[in-house]
Amino acid sequence: MIQKIDECLPVSQEKGAKVTMGERVTAMILNGLRFMDNRLYMFPEFLSNKPVDKLFRTDITAEMFNDDALGRYLDAIAEYSPTKLFSQIAFQIGTQFYLLTSVRD
């Protein structure tokens, strides 16, 4: 899923981006799986006791998932269109795993 999101919403390493959009959404999903309603500024604290280097890449730290990075991700989704992003990714995954085939008797 990270790669599919990164294809739709690329980031510029030249502008100082340290984590990709796909990595950002994955961190937000991990937080959501805990059924927590934490604020964006609390993400580094949430990830502080998680194996971030194993979940993402060895050069990533919890501090890189700050509220600015996550806010830019949410802005990018709003600009791209949440429905369009979801539809593209769901279609790609459905096609990849043969979930979109019709069942015939």
N, C-alpha and C positions, 0 to 999 in steps of 0.2 A: 504494500500500500504506500509505503514511503516513496518509492520510485515513481509510482503512478501520480502521486500528488506533486512531486518535484517536476515531472514532465509538464504538468498543467500550470504550476506556479513556481517557476525558477527564481532563484535568488542570485544576486550579484556578489560574488566573493570579493570583487574589487571595491565594493562599497563597505566592506567590513563585516558582512554576514558570516557568522560562525556556524550556525545551524540551519539546515534546510527547512523549507516549509513542511515537508513530509515528516521530518523529525519533530517539529513543533506540534503538529497535530497528534502524533503518536504520544507525546508527553501529555497532551491534554486528554487523550483517551484513557491513558493510564490513570490519570487523576480522576476521571469520571467513573472508572470501574470501582473506585473506592466509595462512590456515591457521596463525594465531598463537594461542597460548594465554596471551595477556597477562592480567594481573590487572586488575580494574576500576579500581583507582587509577592505572593506567598509560594509560587512555583519552585524557586530555588530551594526553599526550606522543605517542600514536599519531596523533591528529588534528592535531597542531601543524604539520605540513608538508602538510596537505591543504587544498583550497579549501573550507573549511567554509561560508563565506558563499555560495558558488555551489551547493554540494550541498544546503543547507537554506534558510536565509534570511540576508539581509545583517546582521541584528542578532544573529546567533549566533556565539559563539566556541568554540574547542576546550575552554576551561576549564569551560564549562557542562555538558560531558559527564563530570562527575566521578563518583566511585564512589557518592556518595549518590544522585544522580539515576538512575544505572543500577540501583542496588540497589532503589530505590523502584519502578522499572519491573518488575523481576523479581518483587518482592513483589505488585505489582498483577496480574501474569499468574497467579501462584500462587493469588491470591484469586479471580480471575475464572474460572479453569480453563483450562489450556493447550490441552486438547483442544477445548473449546468455542470459544476464540478462533481456533484454527487452522481448525476446521470452518466457522465463520462466514465467515472471510476467504476460504478456499479456495472455498466455495460461491459467494460473491459474484463472485470473479474468474472462476470456471468459467462462471457464468451470463453475465457481461459479455462474455466472449470466445467464447461458444458452444462451450465444451469439454465440456458435459454432455449434448449431444444424442446420441441413439442412432443407430447406423449400421445401416441396413437394406439388404439386397440388392435 
